[in-house]
């Protein structure tokens, strides 16, 4: 596997992390599977590894300087992610790759539908044009 496509994938994921606050895995996992031919398990493990240190540090710095970080909520949620990540990883390694890939795709579709529906609703407290 050549380093240039992987570097470009990381750059694109980083831009989207900072731009939309999405997890890099939302972009990286499908790209590793569909573009680079990795198995679902390998793509998920690689995505987790690549996010260990740099996940959001650049974007976090920008949000921190703007006063847009709730430190307490971030710490409490991080503890939950640590425990939940261990539990989820333990379950995922025992699931067949095709089933895991389908579950990942279903998760992305449900997330997209929920976000799409919410974006279509008027903002609270704002009058709609009738």
N, CA, C and O atoms as a printed pandas DataFrame, in Angstrom:
     atom_number atom_name residue_name chain_id  residue_number  x_coord  y_coord  z_coord
0              1         N          UNK        A               1    0.846   -1.169    0.000
1              2        CA          UNK        A               1    0.000    0.000    0.000
2              3         C          UNK        A               1    0.895    1.238    0.000
3              4         O          UNK        A               1    1.826    1.332    0.800
4              5         N          UNK        A               2    0.618    2.180   -0.888
5              6        CA          UNK        A               2    1.434    3.389   -0.979
6              7         C          UNK        A               2    1.039    4.388    0.093
7              8         O          UNK        A               2   -0.118    4.437    0.512
8              9         N          UNK        A               3    1.999    5.182    0.533
9             10        CA          UNK        A               3    1.757    6.141    1.608
10            11         C          UNK        A               3    0.979    7.369    1.160
11            12         O          UNK        A               3    0.268    7.965    1.970
12            13         N          UNK        A               4    1.092    7.766   -0.105
13            14        CA          UNK        A               4    0.438    8.996   -0.561
14            15         C          UNK        A               4   -1.083    8.922   -0.430
15            16         O          UNK        A               4   -1.677    9.847    0.124
16            17         N          UNK        A               5   -1.750    7.850   -0.919
17            18        CA          UNK        A               5   -3.212    7.802   -0.737
18            19         C          UNK        A               5   -3.612    7.786    0.740
19            20         O          UNK        A               5   -4.621    8.379    1.120
20            21         N          UNK        A               6   -2.825    7.113    1.560
21            22        CA          UNK        A               6   -3.136    7.055    2.994
22            23         C          UNK        A               6   -2.965    8.438    3.627
23            24         O          UNK        A               6   -3.783    8.845    4.452
24            25         N          UNK        A               7   -1.909    9.163    3.246
25            26        CA          UNK        A               7   -1.692   10.515    3.751
26            27         C          UNK        A               7   -2.823   11.443    3.317
27            28         O          UNK        A               7   -3.306   12.243    4.118
28            29         N          UNK        A               8   -3.248   11.345    2.062
29            30        CA          UNK        A               8   -4.347   12.182    1.561
30            31         C          UNK        A               8   -5.656   11.861    2.286
31            32         O          UNK        A               8   -6.450   12.758    2.572
32            33         N          UNK        A               9   -5.873   10.590    2.577
33            34        CA          UNK        A               9   -7.047   10.185    3.332
34            35         C          UNK        A               9   -7.012   10.807    4.732
35            36         O          UNK        A               9   -8.020   11.328    5.210
36            37         N          UNK        A              10   -5.851   10.750    5.381
37            38        CA          UNK        A              10   -5.708   11.361    6.706
38            39         C          UNK        A              10   -5.937   12.859    6.668
39            40         O          UNK        A              10   -6.567   13.415    7.568
40            41         N          UNK        A              11   -5.435   13.516    5.638
41            42        CA          UNK        A              11   -5.624   14.959    5.498
42            43         C          UNK        A              11   -7.104   15.293    5.321
43            44         O          UNK        A              11   -7.624   16.202    5.968
44            45         N          UNK        A              12   -7.773   14.554    4.447
45            46        CA          UNK        A              12   -9.209   14.788    4.229
46            47         C          UNK        A              12  -10.006   14.546    5.507
47            48         O          UNK        A              12  -10.903   15.321    5.839
48            49         N          UNK        A              13   -9.680   13.473    6.223
49            50        CA          UNK        A              13  -10.379   13.177    7.478
50            51         C          UNK        A              13  -10.124   14.284    8.499
51            52         O          UNK        A              13  -11.043   14.689    9.210
52            53         N          UNK        A              14   -8.895   14.772    8.580
53            54        CA          UNK        A              14   -8.570   15.849    9.514
54            55         C          UNK        A              14   -9.349   17.116    9.217
55            56         O          UNK        A              14   -9.844   17.776   10.132
56            57         N          UNK        A              15   -9.459   17.456    7.945
57            58        CA          UNK        A              15  -10.222   18.653    7.561
58            59         C          UNK        A              15  -11.682   18.495    7.963
59            60         O          UNK        A              15  -12.289   19.425    8.493
60            61         N          UNK        A              16  -12.247   17.313    7.710
61            62        CA          UNK        A              16  -13.644   17.087    8.064
62            63         C          UNK        A              16  -13.860   17.043    9.571
63            64         O          UNK        A              16  -14.910   17.466   10.055
64            65         N          UNK        A              17  -12.880   16.535   10.324
65            66        CA          UNK        A              17  -12.969   16.547   11.785
66            67         C          UNK        A              17  -13.075   17.985   12.278
67            68         O          UNK        A              17  -13.935   18.304   13.099
68            69         N          UNK        A              18  -12.194   18.852   11.774
69            70        CA          UNK        A              18  -12.223   20.250   12.196
70            71         C          UNK        A              18  -13.425   21.007   11.681
71            72         O          UNK        A              18  -13.948   21.881   12.372
72            73         N          UNK        A              19  -13.869   20.692   10.487
73            74        CA          UNK        A              19  -14.960   21.416    9.853
74            75         C          UNK        A              19  -16.319   21.049   10.431
75            76         O          UNK        A              19  -17.145   21.926   10.682
76            77         N          UNK        A              20  -16.555   19.756   10.644
77            78        CA          UNK        A              20  -17.878   19.308   11.060
78            79         C          UNK        A              20  -17.905   18.599   12.398
79            80         O          UNK        A              20  -18.982   18.243   12.877
80            81         N          UNK        A              21  -16.754   18.382   13.016
81            82        CA          UNK        A              21  -16.730   17.725   14.315
82            83         C          UNK        A              21  -17.020   16.238   14.247
83            84         O          UNK        A              21  -17.293   15.614   15.273
84            85         N          UNK        A              22  -16.966   15.658   13.053
85            86        CA          UNK        A              22  -17.231   14.231   12.932
86            87         C          UNK        A              22  -16.006   13.437   13.343
87            88         O          UNK        A              22  -14.882   13.934   13.265
88            89         N          UNK        A              23  -16.216   12.231   13.770
89            90        CA          UNK        A              23  -15.087   11.359   14.074
90            91         C          UNK        A              23  -14.403   10.938   12.790
91            92         O          UNK        A              23  -15.057   10.675   11.781
92            93         N          UNK        A              24  -13.105   10.877   12.836
93            94        CA          UNK        A              24  -12.349   10.488   11.653
94            95         C          UNK        A              24  -12.742    9.129   11.121
95            96         O          UNK        A              24  -12.626    8.877    9.921
96            97         N          UNK        A              25  -13.209    8.243   11.994
97            98        CA          UNK        A              25  -13.603    6.913   11.568
98            99         C          UNK        A              25  -14.785    6.905   10.616
99           100         O          UNK        A              25  -14.940    5.972    9.828
100          101         N          UNK        A              26  -15.614    7.929   10.680
101          102        CA          UNK        A              26  -16.752    8.034    9.781
102          103         C          UNK        A              26  -16.290    8.155    8.339
103          104         O          UNK        A              26  -16.967    7.697    7.419
104          105         N          UNK        A              27  -15.151    8.767    8.151
105          106        CA          UNK        A              27  -14.568    8.930    6.823
106          107         C          UNK        A              27  -13.548    7.832    6.549
107          108         O          UNK        A              27  -13.547    7.225    5.478
108          109         N          UNK        A              28  -12.683    7.583    7.521
109          110        CA          UNK        A              28  -11.538    6.703    7.326
110          111         C          UNK        A              28  -11.948    5.244    7.139
111          112         O          UNK        A              28  -11.436    4.579    6.238
112          113         N          UNK        A              29  -12.846    4.736    7.954
113          114        CA          UNK        A              29  -13.206    3.317    7.866
114          115         C          UNK        A              29  -13.796    2.970    6.492
115          116         O          UNK        A              29  -13.325    2.029    5.854
116          117         N          UNK        A              30  -14.817    3.707    6.018
117          118        CA          UNK        A              30  -15.317    3.367    4.678
118          119         C          UNK        A              30  -14.245    3.520    3.587
119          120         O          UNK        A              30  -14.201    2.724    2.649
120          121         N          UNK        A              31  -13.395    4.523    3.704
121          122        CA          UNK        A              31  -12.347    4.722    2.693
122          123         C          UNK        A              31  -11.335    3.583    2.719
123          124         O          UNK        A              31  -10.913    3.111    1.663
124          125         N          UNK        A              32  -10.943    3.138    3.897
125          126        CA          UNK        A              32   -9.984    2.032    3.986
126          127         C          UNK        A              32  -10.574    0.747    3.399
127          128         O          UNK        A              32   -9.870   -0.032    2.757
128          129         N          UNK        A              33  -11.871    0.535    3.627
129          130        CA          UNK        A              33  -12.525   -0.671    3.098
130          131         C          UNK        A              33  -12.755   -0.551    1.595
131          132         O          UNK        A              33  -12.374   -1.438    0.831
132          133         N          UNK        A              34  -13.376    0.542    1.177
133          134        CA          UNK        A              34  -13.803    0.673   -0.228
134          135         C          UNK        A              34  -12.676    1.083   -1.169
135          136         O          UNK        A              34  -12.613    0.599   -2.299
136          137         N          UNK        A              35  -11.790    1.962   -0.725
137          138        CA          UNK        A              35  -10.736    2.467   -1.612
138          139         C          UNK        A              35   -9.433    1.685   -1.510
139          140         O          UNK        A              35   -8.727    1.509   -2.504
140          141         N          UNK        A              36   -9.114    1.213   -0.296
141          142        CA          UNK        A              36   -7.828    0.544   -0.106
142          143         C          UNK        A              36   -7.954   -0.961    0.110
143          144         O          UNK        A              36   -6.948   -1.651    0.274
144          145         N          UNK        A              37   -9.190   -1.473    0.111
145          146        CA          UNK        A              37   -9.406   -2.912    0.138
146          147         C          UNK        A              37   -9.140   -3.608    1.463
147          148         O          UNK        A              37   -8.925   -4.820    1.476
148          149         N          UNK        A              38   -9.147   -2.886    2.574
149          150        CA          UNK        A              38   -8.947   -3.523    3.879
150          151         C          UNK        A              38  -10.219   -4.250    4.303
151          152         O          UNK        A              38  -11.312   -3.925    3.838
152          153         N          UNK        A              39  -10.071   -5.223    5.177
153          154        CA          UNK        A              39  -11.244   -5.851    5.779
154          155         C          UNK        A              39  -11.848   -4.858    6.773
155          156         O          UNK        A              39  -11.181   -3.917    7.203
156          157         N          UNK        A              40  -13.104   -5.073    7.131
157          158        CA          UNK        A              40  -13.774   -4.178    8.080
158          159         C          UNK        A              40  -13.040   -4.147    9.420
159          160         O          UNK        A              40  -12.849   -3.076    9.997
160          161         N          UNK        A              41  -12.630   -5.316    9.916
161          162        CA          UNK        A              41  -11.906   -5.358   11.189
162          163         C          UNK        A              41  -10.591   -4.587   11.104
163          164         O          UNK        A              41  -10.268   -3.814   12.006
164          165         N          UNK        A              42   -9.829   -4.790   10.028
165          166        CA          UNK        A              42   -8.547   -4.117    9.868
166          167         C          UNK        A              42   -8.750   -2.604    9.764
167          168         O          UNK        A              42   -7.985   -1.830   10.339
168          169         N          UNK        A              43   -9.782   -2.189    9.029
169          170        CA          UNK        A              43  -10.054   -0.757    8.871
170          171         C          UNK        A              43  -10.429   -0.121   10.206
171          172         O          UNK        A              43   -9.964    0.973   10.525
172          173         N          UNK        A              44  -11.259   -0.794   10.977
173          174        CA          UNK        A              44  -11.651   -0.247   12.277
174          175         C          UNK        A              44  -10.459   -0.178   13.225
175          176         O          UNK        A              44  -10.271    0.823   13.915
176          177         N          UNK        A              45   -9.653   -1.238   13.262
177          178        CA          UNK        A              45   -8.468   -1.226   14.122
178          179         C          UNK        A              45   -7.476   -0.154   13.700
179          180         O          UNK        A              45   -6.898    0.521   14.552
180          181         N          UNK        A              46   -7.270    0.012   12.394
181          182        CA          UNK        A              46   -6.351    1.031   11.888
182          183         C          UNK        A              46   -6.872    2.423   12.208
183          184         O          UNK        A              46   -6.104    3.304   12.593
184          185         N          UNK        A              47   -8.175    2.624   12.050
185          186        CA          UNK        A              47   -8.778    3.919   12.368
186          187         C          UNK        A              47   -8.606    4.264   13.846
187          188         O          UNK        A              47   -8.282    5.399   14.195
188          189         N          UNK        A              48   -8.825    3.278   14.704
189          190        CA          UNK        A              48   -8.647    3.516   16.146
190          191         C          UNK        A              48   -7.205    3.877   16.466
191          192         O          UNK        A              48   -6.951    4.783   17.259
192          193         N          UNK        A              49   -6.259    3.172   15.851
193          194        CA          UNK        A              49   -4.845    3.450   16.097
194          195         C          UNK        A              49   -4.477    4.860   15.645
195          196         O          UNK        A              49   -3.814    5.596   16.376
196          197         N          UNK        A              50   -4.901    5.230   14.456
197          198        CA          UNK        A              50   -4.502    6.537   13.923
198          199         C          UNK        A              50   -5.094    7.686   14.731
199          200         O          UNK        A              50   -4.565    8.797   14.713
200          201         N          UNK        A              51   -6.188    7.422   15.437
201          202        CA          UNK        A              51   -6.833    8.483   16.203
202          203         C          UNK        A              51   -6.342    8.575   17.648
203          204         O          UNK        A              51   -6.712    9.506   18.364
204          205         N          UNK        A              52   -5.519    7.626   18.083
205          206        CA          UNK        A              52   -5.088    7.588   19.480
206          207         C          UNK        A              52   -4.592    8.941   19.994
207          208         O          UNK        A              52   -5.103    9.444   20.994
208          209         N          UNK        A              53   -3.639    9.512   19.347
209          210        CA          UNK        A              53   -3.078   10.780   19.823
210          211         C          UNK        A              53   -3.649   11.998   19.119
211          212         O          UNK        A              53   -4.081   12.936   19.789
212          213         N          UNK        A              54   -3.666   12.019   17.798
213          214        CA          UNK        A              54   -4.014   13.279   17.158
214          215         C          UNK        A              54   -5.497   13.591   17.045
215          216         O          UNK        A              54   -5.861   14.649   16.531
216          217         N          UNK        A              55   -6.370   12.692   17.516
217          218        CA          UNK        A              55   -7.790   12.912   17.280
218          219         C          UNK        A              55   -8.223   14.287   17.786
219          220         O          UNK        A              55   -8.306   14.542   18.988
220          221         N          UNK        A              56   -8.484   15.122   16.856
221          222        CA          UNK        A              56   -9.034   16.426   17.177
222          223         C          UNK        A              56   -8.114   17.425   17.840
223          224         O          UNK        A              56   -8.569   18.525   18.155
224          225         N          UNK        A              57   -6.824   17.111   18.078
225          226        CA          UNK        A              57   -5.978   18.065   18.799
226          227         C          UNK        A              57   -5.887   19.413   18.097
227          228         O          UNK        A              57   -5.958   20.458   18.743
228          229         N          UNK        A              58   -5.730   19.394   16.784
229          230        CA          UNK        A              58   -5.666   20.656   16.047
230          231         C          UNK        A              58   -6.979   21.408   16.133
231          232         O          UNK        A              58   -7.001   22.602   16.430
232          233         N          UNK        A              59   -8.072   20.711   15.875
233          234        CA          UNK        A              59   -9.388   21.341   15.940
234          235         C          UNK        A              59   -9.717   21.739   17.382
235          236         O          UNK        A              59  -10.296   22.799   17.619
236          237         N          UNK        A              60   -9.346   20.886   18.344
237          238        CA          UNK        A              60   -9.606   21.199   19.746
238          239         C          UNK        A              60   -8.955   22.510   20.140
239          240         O          UNK        A              60   -9.559   23.314   20.851
240          241         N          UNK        A              61   -7.742   22.734   19.690
241          242        CA          UNK        A              61   -7.039   23.973   20.025
242          243         C          UNK        A              61   -7.832   25.195   19.550
243          244         O          UNK        A              61   -7.948   26.182   20.277
244          245         N          UNK        A              62   -8.368   25.130   18.352
245          246        CA          UNK        A              62   -9.153   26.239   17.802
246          247         C          UNK        A              62  -10.414   26.458   18.637
247          248         O          UNK        A              62  -10.735   27.594   18.988
248          249         N          UNK        A              63  -11.129   25.381   18.955
249          250        CA          UNK        A              63  -12.339   25.498   19.758
250          251         C          UNK        A              63  -12.022   25.965   21.182
251          252         O          UNK        A              63  -12.779   26.748   21.756
252          253         N          UNK        A              64  -10.910   25.494   21.755
253          254        CA          UNK        A              64  -10.491   25.899   23.098
254          255         C          UNK        A              64  -10.244   27.406   23.152
255          256         O          UNK        A              64  -10.701   28.085   24.072
256          257         N          UNK        A              65   -9.519   27.921   22.161
257          258        CA          UNK        A              65   -9.222   29.364   22.113
258          259         C          UNK        A              65  -10.499   30.186   21.968
259          260         O          UNK        A              65  -10.557   31.320   22.441
260          261         N          UNK        A              66  -11.510   29.635   21.327
261          262        CA          UNK        A              66  -12.773   30.340   21.147
262          263         C          UNK        A              66  -13.700   30.165   22.355
263          264         O          UNK        A              66  -14.805   30.708   22.363
264          265         N          UNK        A              67  -13.264   29.412   23.376
265          266        CA          UNK        A              67  -14.086   29.194   24.569
266          267         C          UNK        A              67  -15.245   28.238   24.328
267          268         O          UNK        A              67  -16.264   28.317   25.013
268          269         N          UNK        A              68  -15.103   27.344   23.370
269          270        CA          UNK        A              68  -16.188   26.440   22.996
270          271         C          UNK        A              68  -15.910   24.990   23.386
271          272         O          UNK        A              68  -16.181   24.074   22.610
272          273         N          UNK        A              69  -15.365   24.780   24.596
273          274        CA          UNK        A              69  -15.095   23.428   25.085
274          275         C          UNK        A              69  -15.628   23.316   26.509
275          276         O          UNK        A              69  -15.292   24.130   27.369
276          277         N          UNK        A              70  -16.459   22.307   26.754
277          278        CA          UNK        A              70  -16.938   22.012   28.102
278          279         C          UNK        A              70  -16.019   20.921   28.655
279          280         O          UNK        A              70  -16.209   19.739   28.370
280          281         N          UNK        A              71  -15.034   21.321   29.440
281          282        CA          UNK        A              71  -14.000   20.416   29.934
282          283         C          UNK        A              71  -14.588   19.274   30.764
283          284         O          UNK        A              71  -14.203   18.119   30.578
284          285         N          UNK        A              72  -15.513   19.580   31.676
285          286        CA          UNK        A              72  -16.103   18.552   32.529
286          287         C          UNK        A              72  -16.835   17.514   31.688
287          288         O          UNK        A              72  -16.639   16.314   31.879
288          289         N          UNK        A              73  -17.674   17.961   30.764
289          290        CA          UNK        A              73  -18.411   17.028   29.915
290          291         C          UNK        A              73  -17.448   16.190   29.078
291          292         O          UNK        A              73  -17.671   14.995   28.884
292          293         N          UNK        A              74  -16.383   16.812   28.585
293          294        CA          UNK        A              74  -15.402   16.082   27.781
294          295         C          UNK        A              74  -14.699   14.994   28.574
295          296         O          UNK        A              74  -14.492   13.893   28.063
296          297         N          UNK        A              75  -14.327   15.285   29.818
297          298        CA          UNK        A              75  -13.638   14.300   30.657
298          299         C          UNK        A              75  -14.568   13.148   31.016
299          300         O          UNK        A              75  -14.190   11.981   30.917
300          301         N          UNK        A              76  -15.782   13.483   31.431
301          302        CA          UNK        A              76  -16.740   12.445   31.812
302          303         C          UNK        A              76  -17.050   11.547   30.617
303          304         O          UNK        A              76  -17.096   10.325   30.757
304          305         N          UNK        A              77  -17.261   12.138   29.450
305          306        CA          UNK        A              77  -17.556   11.356   28.258
306          307         C          UNK        A              77  -16.348   10.501   27.859
307          308         O          UNK        A              77  -16.515    9.370   27.401
308          309         N          UNK        A              78  -15.137   11.034   28.030
309          310        CA          UNK        A              78  -13.924   10.279   27.690
310          311         C          UNK        A              78  -13.803    9.012   28.535
311          312         O          UNK        A              78  -13.360    7.977   28.037
312          313         N          UNK        A              79  -14.194    9.085   29.808
313          314        CA          UNK        A              79  -14.179    7.893   30.662
314          315         C          UNK        A              79  -15.157    6.857   30.110
315          316         O          UNK        A              79  -14.843    5.669   30.041
316          317         N          UNK        A              80  -16.343    7.321   29.720
317          318        CA          UNK        A              80  -17.321    6.417   29.136
318          319         C          UNK        A              80  -16.815    5.795   27.841
319          320         O          UNK        A              80  -17.037    4.612   27.587
320          321         N          UNK        A              81  -16.131    6.599   27.018
321          322        CA          UNK        A              81  -15.584    6.084   25.765
322          323         C          UNK        A              81  -14.509    5.037   26.035
323          324         O          UNK        A              81  -14.432    4.036   25.322
324          325         N          UNK        A              82  -13.687    5.250   27.043
325          326        CA          UNK        A              82  -12.639    4.294   27.380
326          327         C          UNK        A              82  -13.235    2.933   27.736
327          328         O          UNK        A              82  -12.810    1.902   27.214
328          329         N          UNK        A              83  -14.212    2.943   28.621
329          330        CA          UNK        A              83  -14.845    1.695   29.056
330          331         C          UNK        A              83  -15.683    1.097   27.924
331          332         O          UNK        A              83  -15.599   -0.098   27.643
332          333         N          UNK        A              84  -16.485    1.935   27.283
333          334        CA          UNK        A              84  -17.338    1.462   26.198
334          335         C          UNK        A              84  -16.538    0.977   24.999
335          336         O          UNK        A              84  -16.922    0.005   24.349
336          337         N          UNK        A              85  -15.425    1.647   24.701
337          338        CA          UNK        A              85  -14.569    1.230   23.593
338          339         C          UNK        A              85  -13.986   -0.149   23.816
339          340         O          UNK        A              85  -13.906   -0.953   22.887
340          341         N          UNK        A              86  -13.579   -0.427   25.041
341          342        CA          UNK        A              86  -13.061   -1.755   25.366
342          343         C          UNK        A              86  -14.161   -2.803   25.182
343          344         O          UNK        A              86  -13.934   -3.854   24.583
344          345         N          UNK        A              87  -15.359   -2.505   25.707
345          346        CA          UNK        A              87  -16.476   -3.449   25.594
346          347         C          UNK        A              87  -16.865   -3.649   24.131
347          348         O          UNK        A              87  -17.047   -4.782   23.686
348          349         N          UNK        A              88  -16.993   -2.552   23.383
349          350        CA          UNK        A              88  -17.382   -2.652   21.977
350          351         C          UNK        A              88  -16.349   -3.377   21.139
351          352         O          UNK        A              88  -16.702   -4.178   20.274
352          353         N          UNK        A              89  -15.064   -3.103   21.388
353          354        CA          UNK        A              89  -14.001   -3.792   20.661
354          355         C          UNK        A              89  -14.001   -5.278   20.947
355          356         O          UNK        A              89  -13.774   -6.093   20.053
356          357         N          UNK        A              90  -14.256   -5.630   22.202
357          358        CA          UNK        A              90  -14.315   -7.049   22.581
358          359         C          UNK        A              90  -15.439   -7.772   21.846
359          360         O          UNK        A              90  -15.294   -8.932   21.461
360          361         N          UNK        A              91  -16.542   -7.089   21.657
361          362        CA          UNK        A              91  -17.669   -7.683   20.932
362          363         C          UNK        A              91  -17.361   -7.735   19.436
363          364         O          UNK        A              91  -17.604   -8.754   18.789
364          365         N          UNK        A              92  -16.825   -6.639   18.882
365          366        CA          UNK        A              92  -16.632   -6.520   17.433
366          367         C          UNK        A              92  -15.680   -7.565   16.862
367          368         O          UNK        A              92  -15.908   -8.061   15.758
368          369         N          UNK        A              93  -14.624   -7.908   17.586
369          370        CA          UNK        A              93  -13.662   -8.864   17.030
370          371         C          UNK        A              93  -14.263  -10.251   16.852
371          372         O          UNK        A              93  -13.711  -11.066   16.112
372          373         N          UNK        A              94  -15.372  -10.536   17.508
373          374        CA          UNK        A              94  -16.022  -11.834   17.365
374          375         C          UNK        A              94  -17.124  -11.858   16.316
375          376         O          UNK        A              94  -17.704  -12.912   16.056
376          377         N          UNK        A              95  -17.419  -10.716   15.711
377          378        CA          UNK        A              95  -18.480  -10.636   14.703
378          379         C          UNK        A              95  -17.864  -10.839   13.320
379          380         O          UNK        A              95  -16.819  -10.256   13.032
380          381         N          UNK        A              96  -18.477  -11.645   12.460
381          382        CA          UNK        A              96  -17.947  -11.806   11.103
382          383         C          UNK        A              96  -17.837  -10.459   10.371
383          384         O          UNK        A              96  -18.670   -9.573   10.561
384          385         N          UNK        A              97  -16.803  -10.318    9.537
385          386        CA          UNK        A              97  -16.504   -9.050    8.876
386          387         C          UNK        A              97  -17.694   -8.504    8.089
387          388         O          UNK        A              97  -17.971   -7.306    8.157
388          389         N          UNK        A              98  -18.396   -9.346    7.351
389          390        CA          UNK        A              98  -19.525   -8.882    6.543
390          391         C          UNK        A              98  -20.655   -8.334    7.415
391          392         O          UNK        A              98  -21.279   -7.332    7.067
392          393         N          UNK        A              99  -20.917   -8.986    8.538
393          394        CA          UNK        A              99  -21.954   -8.527    9.461
394          395         C          UNK        A              99  -21.532   -7.196   10.076
395          396         O          UNK        A              99  -22.341   -6.274   10.185
396          397         N          UNK        A             100  -20.276   -7.098   10.474
397          398        CA          UNK        A             100  -19.768   -5.861   11.060
398          399         C          UNK        A             100  -19.844   -4.714   10.053
399          400         O          UNK        A             100  -20.213   -3.593   10.406
400          401         N          UNK        A             101  -19.497   -4.997    8.811
401          402        CA          UNK        A             101  -19.559   -3.986    7.752
402          403         C          UNK        A             101  -21.009   -3.530    7.545
403          404         O          UNK        A             101  -21.260   -2.336    7.383
404          405         N          UNK        A             102  -21.946   -4.452    7.548
405          406        CA          UNK        A             102  -23.361   -4.099    7.392
406          407         C          UNK        A             102  -23.849   -3.262    8.569
407          408         O          UNK        A             102  -24.584   -2.294    8.376
408          409         N          UNK        A             103  -23.451   -3.624    9.781
409          410        CA          UNK        A             103  -23.839   -2.853   10.966
410          411         C          UNK        A             103  -23.271   -1.436   10.909
411          412         O          UNK        A             103  -23.952   -0.475   11.264
412          413         N          UNK        A             104  -22.024   -1.311   10.463
413          414        CA          UNK        A             104  -21.396   -0.002   10.332
414          415         C          UNK        A             104  -22.153    0.847    9.309
415          416         O          UNK        A             104  -22.419    2.024    9.554
416          417         N          UNK        A             105  -22.496    0.259    8.175
417          418        CA          UNK        A             105  -23.261    0.969    7.151
418          419         C          UNK        A             105  -24.634    1.384    7.650
419          420         O          UNK        A             105  -25.082    2.497    7.378
420          421         N          UNK        A             106  -25.305    0.502    8.379
421          422        CA          UNK        A             106  -26.609    0.822    8.952
422          423         C          UNK        A             106  -26.497    1.987    9.926
423          424         O          UNK        A             106  -27.331    2.892    9.914
424          425         N          UNK        A             107  -25.474    1.968   10.765
425          426        CA          UNK        A             107  -25.253    3.071   11.708
426          427         C          UNK        A             107  -25.094    4.400   10.969
427          428         O          UNK        A             107  -25.676    5.409   11.368
428          429         N          UNK        A             108  -24.306    4.400    9.893
429          430        CA          UNK        A             108  -24.100    5.631    9.130
430          431         C          UNK        A             108  -25.397    6.115    8.489
431          432         O          UNK        A             108  -25.663    7.317    8.464
432          433         N          UNK        A             109  -26.203    5.195    7.972
433          434        CA          UNK        A             109  -27.469    5.586    7.341
434          435         C          UNK        A             109  -28.461    6.143    8.363
435          436         O          UNK        A             109  -29.127    7.142    8.094
436          437         N          UNK        A             110  -28.563    5.512    9.525
437          438        CA          UNK        A             110  -29.473    6.009   10.563
438          439         C          UNK        A             110  -29.009    7.384   11.042
439          440         O          UNK        A             110  -29.825    8.287   11.223
440          441         N          UNK        A             111  -27.708    7.543   11.245
441          442        CA          UNK        A             111  -27.171    8.844   11.663
442          443         C          UNK        A             111  -27.488    9.920   10.631
443          444         O          UNK        A             111  -27.916   11.021   10.979
444          445         N          UNK        A             112  -27.276    9.593    9.364
445          446        CA          UNK        A             112  -27.551   10.555    8.295
446          447         C          UNK        A             112  -29.032   10.928    8.261
447          448         O          UNK        A             112  -29.368   12.103    8.112
448          449         N          UNK        A             113  -29.911    9.954    8.397
449          450        CA          UNK        A             113  -31.351   10.226    8.365
450          451         C          UNK        A             113  -31.768   11.124    9.527
451          452         O          UNK        A             113  -32.554   12.053    9.339
452          453         N          UNK        A             114  -31.254   10.857   10.712
453          454        CA          UNK        A             114  -31.602   11.674   11.879
454          455         C          UNK        A             114  -31.108   13.109   11.709
455          456         O          UNK        A             114  -31.839   14.055   12.003
456          457         N          UNK        A             115  -29.884   13.273   11.240
457          458        CA          UNK        A             115  -29.338   14.622   11.028
458          459         C          UNK        A             115  -30.098   15.357    9.934
459          460         O          UNK        A             115  -30.378   16.549   10.060
460          461         N          UNK        A             116  -30.430   14.649    8.864
461          462        CA          UNK        A             116  -31.168   15.248    7.761
462          463         C          UNK        A             116  -32.539   15.740    8.248
463          464         O          UNK        A             116  -32.958   16.852    7.928
464          465         N          UNK        A             117  -33.230   14.897    9.024
465          466        CA          UNK        A             117  -34.545   15.260    9.543
466          467         C          UNK        A             117  -34.470   16.485   10.446
467          468         O          UNK        A             117  -35.307   17.383   10.352
468          469         N          UNK        A             118  -33.471   16.521   11.318
469          470        CA          UNK        A             118  -33.348   17.653   12.233
470          471         C          UNK        A             118  -32.986   18.940   11.488
471          472         O          UNK        A             118  -33.476   20.015   11.832
472          473         N          UNK        A             119  -32.138   18.832   10.483
473          474        CA          UNK        A             119  -31.741   20.008    9.713
474          475         C          UNK        A             119  -32.920   20.598    8.941
475          476         O          UNK        A             119  -32.929   21.794    8.653
476          477         N          UNK        A             120  -33.902   19.784    8.608
477          478        CA          UNK        A             120  -35.062   20.243    7.843
478          479         C          UNK        A             120  -36.085   20.957    8.713
479          480         O          UNK        A             120  -36.976   21.626    8.189
480          481         N          UNK        A             121  -35.977   20.828   10.029
481          482        CA          UNK        A             121  -36.928   21.469   10.940
482          483         C          UNK        A             121  -36.492   22.903   11.206
483          484         O          UNK        A             121  -35.295   23.189   11.227
484          485         N          UNK        A             122  -37.450   23.813   11.409
485          486        CA          UNK        A             122  -37.076   25.204   11.716
486          487         C          UNK        A             122  -36.387   25.286   13.074
487          488         O          UNK        A             122  -36.652   24.485   13.970
488          489         N          UNK        A             123  -35.510   26.255   13.210
489          490        CA          UNK        A             123  -34.804   26.464   14.478
490          491         C          UNK        A             123  -35.810   26.860   15.553
491          492         O          UNK        A             123  -36.766   27.578   15.261
492          493         N          UNK        A             124  -35.614   26.402   16.801
493          494        CA          UNK        A             124  -36.539   26.737   17.884
494          495         C          UNK        A             124  -36.613   28.251   18.066
495          496         O          UNK        A             124  -35.595   28.943   18.045
496          497         N          UNK        A             125  -37.832   28.750   18.245
497          498        CA          UNK        A             125  -38.021   30.174   18.512
498          499         C          UNK        A             125  -37.981   31.059   17.293
499          500         O          UNK        A             125  -38.151   32.273   17.411
500          501         N          UNK        A             126  -37.764   30.495   16.135
501          502        CA          UNK        A             126  -37.733   31.291   14.910
502          503         C          UNK        A             126  -39.032   31.082   14.157
503          504         O          UNK        A             126  -39.449   29.946   13.935
504          505         N          UNK        A             127  -39.676   32.177   13.760
505          506        CA          UNK        A             127  -40.915   32.013   13.003
506          507         C          UNK        A             127  -40.634   31.429   11.625
507          508         O          UNK        A             127  -39.603   31.704   11.010
508          509         N          UNK        A             128  -41.576   30.619   11.158
509          510        CA          UNK        A             128  -41.429   30.054    9.815
510          511         C          UNK        A             128  -42.200   30.933    8.847
511          512         O          UNK        A             128  -43.160   31.597    9.237
512          513         N          UNK        A             129  -41.795   30.941    7.616
513          514        CA          UNK        A             129  -42.505   31.686    6.584
514          515         C          UNK        A             129  -43.752   30.911    6.196
515          516         O          UNK        A             129  -43.664   29.795    5.683
516          517         N          UNK        A             130  -44.916   31.505    6.442
517          518        CA          UNK        A             130  -46.177   30.824    6.138
518          519         C          UNK        A             130  -46.813   31.431    4.929
519          520         O          UNK        A             130  -47.886   30.995    4.512
